[in-house]
């Protein structure tokens, strides 16, 4: 059974209210300009975008902000959204949910930036897509309107069938043991130069991740890479806590996985 886009399935994962987001990432609600900015800077609080996305049917499932002393209250932050009515249905309950990752800051250094991600229900695993069809979308503070947001979201939704097709391409790409080891070795180099037991990285933690197709191998490696479930040298690696680093690693890993699509037609 291949993946297909479903626009009516209900999601049961925890979602956050505006008050809960305020406790986790107060910079989302900053309305003042940073002290170093001039009157020419147009300030649009991220909370306005959050509320607008909620009005469009998207629910907040995660919020984070970077630690900052110099620009506390104005620092970079991320809010992750899922729509309970949009699901990528997979076999054996391996459903995935498209995500919108919104990043912004109120220090004058960033626009509203939107990325497409994927959340797998079976492992609570969040991926970030790096693909030409899903390049980052930005809206400058000065240009922000509800209509501009609505247009960007509609654009992303119309491209979701391409995401389903990409996942199915990953699923139809069978890797040999040597190719799996090669992928895992290159993937681990995105985080560490220390010696890593590649077979520990490739081991499946659940039945849905068993096999040798590119999709399950990619997910196994991604979970270990970001979650820190491996030893680097003699020490156990830590999970990636910084969301900027998390996004960077995920995008690089997705780009690496795409290079293995050429193996799909190999004998």
C-alpha positions in Angstrom: 0.0 0.0 0.0 1.4 3.3 -1.0 1.0 6.6 0.9 -1.9 8.8 -0.1 -3.0 12.3 1.0 -6.1 12.2 3.2 -7.9 15.5 4.0 -10.4 14.3 6.7 -8.5 12.1 9.2 -8.5 13.4 12.8 -5.2 13.9 14.7 -5.0 13.2 18.5 -1.6 14.6 19.3 -1.2 17.3 22.0 -1.8 20.9 20.8 -1.0 24.2 22.5 -3.1 27.1 23.4 -1.9 30.7 23.1 -1.4 30.9 26.9 0.7 27.7 26.8 2.8 29.0 23.9 3.4 32.3 25.9 4.9 30.2 28.8 7.2 28.2 26.5 8.3 30.9 24.1 7.3 34.5 25.3 9.2 36.1 22.4 6.4 34.9 20.1 4.2 37.6 21.7 6.7 40.5 21.7 5.0 43.7 20.3 7.8 46.2 20.9 10.8 46.8 18.6 14.2 45.9 19.8 16.0 48.9 21.2 18.5 49.1 18.4 15.9 49.3 15.6 14.8 52.6 14.1 11.2 53.9 13.7 11.4 52.7 10.0 11.2 49.1 11.2 7.7 47.6 11.0 7.0 45.3 13.9 4.5 42.4 13.3 4.4 40.1 16.3 4.7 36.4 15.5 1.6 35.8 17.7 -0.5 37.5 14.9 0.7 34.9 12.4 0.0 32.1 14.9 -3.5 33.3 15.4 -4.1 33.7 11.7 -2.8 30.1 11.1 -5.1 28.8 13.8 -8.0 30.6 12.0 -7.0 28.7 8.9 -7.3 25.3 10.7 -3.7 24.8 11.8 -2.9 23.8 15.4 0.3 24.5 17.3 2.2 21.3 18.3 5.5 22.8 19.3 7.1 26.1 20.3 10.7 27.0 21.1 13.0 30.0 21.4 16.8 30.3 21.4 18.5 31.4 24.6 19.6 35.0 24.4 20.8 37.6 26.9 21.5 40.5 24.5 18.1 40.3 22.7 16.0 38.6 25.3 12.4 38.9 24.2 13.4 39.6 20.6 15.3 36.4 19.9 14.7 33.8 17.2 11.8 31.4 17.8 10.0 28.6 16.1 6.3 27.5 16.1 5.3 24.2 14.5 1.8 23.6 13.1 -0.3 20.7 11.9 -3.7 20.5 10.4 -5.8 17.7 11.9 -7.6 17.3 8.6 -4.5 16.7 6.4 -2.8 13.3 6.8 -0.5 11.2 4.6 -1.9 7.7 5.2 0.6 4.9 5.4 0.3 1.1 5.8 0.2 -0.5 9.3 -0.7 2.8 11.0 2.5 4.5 9.8 0.6 7.8 9.2 2.4 11.1 8.7 1.3 14.6 9.1 2.5 17.5 7.0 3.8 20.4 9.1 4.4 24.1 8.8 7.5 25.3 10.6 7.4 29.0 11.3 10.6 30.8 12.3 11.0 34.5 13.1 12.8 37.0 15.3 12.0 40.5 16.5 15.5 41.8 16.4 15.3 43.0 12.8 17.3 40.1 11.4 14.6 37.8 10.1 11.4 37.7 8.1 8.6 35.2 8.7 10.0 32.0 7.3 7.9 29.0 6.5 9.2 25.4 5.9 7.4 22.2 5.2 8.0 19.3 7.6 6.6 15.8 8.2 5.6 14.2 11.5 5.4 10.4 11.8 2.9 9.2 14.3 4.5 5.9 15.1 7.7 7.4 16.5 6.8 11.1 17.2 9.4 11.9 14.7 9.7 15.3 13.1 11.4 15.7 9.7 12.1 18.8 7.7 11.8 18.6 3.9 14.6 20.1 1.8 13.4 19.9 -1.8 13.1 22.3 -4.7 9.3 21.9 -4.7 9.3 23.0 -1.0 11.8 25.8 -0.8 11.5 28.1 2.1 8.8 30.7 1.9 9.2 34.1 3.5 7.0 37.1 4.2 8.6 40.3 5.3 7.1 42.0 8.4 6.2 45.1 6.4 4.4 43.1 3.8 2.4 40.8 6.2 -1.3 40.5 5.8 -3.8 37.7 6.5 -4.3 37.4 2.7 -0.6 37.0 2.1 -0.4 34.3 4.6 -3.5 32.6 3.2 -1.9 32.6 -0.3 1.4 31.1 1.0 -0.4 28.3 2.9 -2.6 27.5 -0.1 0.5 27.3 -2.3 2.1 24.8 0.2 -1.1 22.7 0.3 -1.3 22.4 -3.5 2.2 21.0 -3.5 1.5 18.3 -0.9 0.7 15.6 -3.5 4.3 16.1 -4.7 5.4 15.4 -1.2 3.4 12.1 -1.2 5.0 11.2 -4.5 8.5 11.9 -3.0 7.8 9.6 0.0 6.6 6.9 -2.4 9.8 7.3 -4.4 11.8 6.8 -1.2 9.7 3.7 -0.4 10.3 2.2 -3.9 14.1 2.7 -3.6 15.6 -0.5 -2.3 19.1 -0.1 -0.9 21.8 -2.8 -0.6 23.5 -3.4 2.7 26.6 -1.5 1.4 24.4 1.4 0.3 22.7 1.6 3.7 26.0 1.7 5.5 27.2 4.3 3.1 24.1 6.5 3.7 24.4 6.1 7.5 28.1 6.9 7.5 27.6 10.1 5.5 24.6 11.0 7.7 26.5 10.7 10.9 29.2 13.0 9.6 26.6 15.8 9.6 26.9 15.7 13.4 30.2 14.2 14.5 33.6 13.2 13.3 33.9 10.6 16.1 33.8 6.9 15.4 30.2 5.5 15.3 29.0 2.0 15.1 27.0 2.3 11.9 25.0 -0.9 12.6 23.7 0.6 15.8 22.5 3.5 13.8 20.8 1.3 11.2 19.0 -1.0 13.6 15.2 -0.6 13.6 13.5 0.2 16.9 10.0 -0.7 15.7 8.4 -3.1 13.2 7.3 -0.2 10.9 10.9 0.8 10.4 12.2 -2.6 9.4 13.4 -3.1 5.9 15.9 -1.7 3.4 13.9 0.8 1.4 15.1 4.4 1.5 12.2 5.7 3.4 12.6 3.4 6.5 16.4 3.7 6.4 16.2 7.5 6.2 13.8 7.5 9.2 15.9 5.2 11.3 19.0 7.2 10.7 17.2 10.5 11.2 15.8 9.5 14.6 19.2 8.3 15.8 21.0 11.3 14.4 18.7 14.0 16.0 17.7 12.0 19.1 21.3 11.1 20.0 20.6 7.4 20.3 24.2 6.4 19.4 27.7 6.4 20.8 30.2 8.9 19.4 33.5 7.3 20.4 33.1 6.1 24.0 30.4 8.7 24.9 26.6 8.6 24.3 25.6 11.4 22.1 23.0 14.0 23.2 19.8 14.9 21.4 19.8 18.1 19.4 18.0 20.7 21.5 18.7 23.8 19.4 15.9 24.0 16.8 18.1 25.9 14.3 20.6 23.0 14.4 17.8 20.5 14.2 16.4 22.1 11.0 19.9 22.4 9.5 20.7 18.7 10.1 17.2 17.6 8.9 17.5 19.5 5.7 21.0 18.3 5.0 19.9 14.7 5.7 16.9 15.0 3.3 19.2 16.3 0.6 21.6 13.4 1.2 18.7 10.9 1.0 17.5 12.3 -2.4 20.9 11.5 -3.9 20.1 7.8 -3.3 17.0 7.9 -5.5 19.2 7.1 -8.4 19.6 3.6 -6.9 15.8 2.9 -7.3 16.3 1.3 -10.7 19.5 -0.6 -9.9 19.4 -4.4 -10.0 
